[in-house]
Amino acid sequence: MTMTNPPDDMLDDLFAQARQLAPVPDAALTARVLADAARPVPVAVARPPQSFWAQLGAMLGGWPALGGLATATIAGIWIGIASPSVVADYAAALLGEPVSLGLSPEEFLLAGEFADG
């Protein structure tokens, strides 16, 4: 047993009539589309190749990103060379002994004497 609803039946009849009509575009629209299709496409102008540095800058995000990267690099070098006493205090607390690091050539030579493995 199926239930039918009269408003639904009327909608079904309207949709059936709409399906029977084939949409036909206007003649003016068809003429405009064909004229647009016949028009030649302009040739794209080839850009000259960029230098390596320009490509690298574009990859990193342009001048604003390079400015931030340079600032972070300088800040890291500054903190690394002239480390605040707080960093030394934390290192001493974590390692249990005072830590001092220098950039003298003798320390680099000593580091080269240790063999890996």
C-alpha positions as CSV (number, residue, x, y, z in Angstrom):
1,M,0.0,0.0,0.0
2,T,1.5,3.3,-1.1
3,M,0.5,6.7,0.0
4,T,0.2,9.5,-2.6
5,N,0.2,13.1,-1.9
6,P,-1.7,15.3,-4.4
7,P,0.9,18.2,-4.3
8,D,3.7,15.7,-5.0
9,D,1.7,14.3,-8.0
10,M,1.4,17.8,-9.4
11,L,5.2,18.4,-9.0
12,D,5.9,15.1,-10.7
13,D,3.7,16.1,-13.6
14,L,5.5,19.5,-13.9
15,F,9.0,17.8,-13.8
16,A,7.9,15.3,-16.5
17,Q,6.8,18.2,-18.7
18,A,10.1,20.0,-18.1
19,R,12.1,16.9,-19.0
20,Q,10.3,16.7,-22.4
21,L,11.5,20.2,-23.3
22,A,14.9,20.4,-24.9
23,P,16.8,23.5,-24.0
24,V,18.0,25.4,-27.1
25,P,20.4,28.3,-26.9
26,D,19.6,31.6,-28.5
27,A,21.0,32.2,-32.0
28,A,22.8,35.3,-30.8
29,L,24.5,33.3,-28.0
30,T,25.6,30.7,-30.4
31,A,27.0,33.3,-32.8
32,R,29.0,34.9,-29.9
33,V,30.4,31.6,-28.8
34,L,31.5,30.7,-32.3
35,A,33.0,34.1,-32.9
36,D,34.9,33.8,-29.6
37,A,36.1,30.3,-30.6
38,A,37.4,31.6,-34.0
39,R,39.5,34.4,-32.5
40,P,43.2,33.4,-32.2
41,V,44.7,33.0,-28.8
42,P,47.6,35.5,-28.1
43,V,51.0,33.9,-27.7
44,A,52.5,34.1,-24.3
45,V,55.7,36.1,-24.0
46,A,58.6,34.0,-22.5
47,R,60.1,35.6,-19.4
48,P,63.9,35.8,-19.2
49,P,65.4,33.2,-16.9
50,Q,66.0,34.4,-13.3
51,S,69.4,34.3,-11.6
52,F,70.1,31.7,-9.0
53,W,69.8,34.3,-6.2
54,A,66.5,35.5,-7.4
55,Q,65.1,32.0,-7.6
56,L,66.5,31.3,-4.0
57,G,64.9,34.5,-2.7
58,A,61.6,33.6,-4.3
59,M,61.7,30.0,-2.9
60,L,62.3,31.4,0.6
61,G,59.4,33.9,0.4
62,G,60.8,37.1,-0.9
63,W,62.4,40.0,0.9
64,P,60.2,40.0,4.0
65,A,61.1,36.3,4.7
66,L,64.8,36.9,3.9
67,G,64.8,39.8,6.4
68,G,63.3,37.6,9.1
69,L,65.8,34.9,8.3
70,A,68.7,37.3,8.5
71,T,67.5,38.7,11.8
72,A,67.1,35.2,13.3
73,T,70.5,34.2,12.1
74,I,72.2,37.3,13.6
75,A,70.3,36.8,16.9
76,G,71.3,33.2,17.0
77,I,75.0,34.1,16.5
78,W,74.8,36.8,19.0
79,I,73.2,34.6,21.7
80,G,75.7,31.8,20.8
81,I,78.8,34.0,21.1
82,A,77.7,36.3,24.0
83,S,75.5,33.9,25.9
84,P,73.7,35.4,28.8
85,S,74.5,34.2,32.3
86,V,71.1,32.6,32.6
87,V,72.0,30.1,29.9
88,A,75.2,29.2,31.6
89,D,73.4,28.9,34.9
90,Y,70.8,26.5,33.4
91,A,73.6,24.5,31.8
92,A,75.4,24.2,35.1
93,A,72.2,23.1,36.8
94,L,71.4,20.5,34.2
95,L,74.9,19.1,33.9
96,G,76.0,19.4,37.5
97,E,79.2,21.3,36.7
98,P,80.0,24.7,35.2
99,V,80.3,24.7,31.4
100,S,82.5,27.1,29.4
101,L,82.9,27.0,25.7
102,G,85.3,29.1,23.7
103,L,86.1,29.6,20.1
104,S,89.8,29.4,20.3
105,P,91.8,27.4,17.7
106,E,93.2,25.1,20.4
107,E,89.8,23.8,21.2
108,F,89.1,23.0,17.6
109,L,92.4,21.1,17.3
110,L,91.5,19.1,20.4
111,A,88.1,18.2,19.0
112,G,89.9,16.9,15.9
113,E,91.9,14.4,17.9
114,F,88.8,12.4,19.0
115,A,88.0,9.5,16.6
116,D,84.5,8.5,15.7
117,G,83.3,5.1,16.8
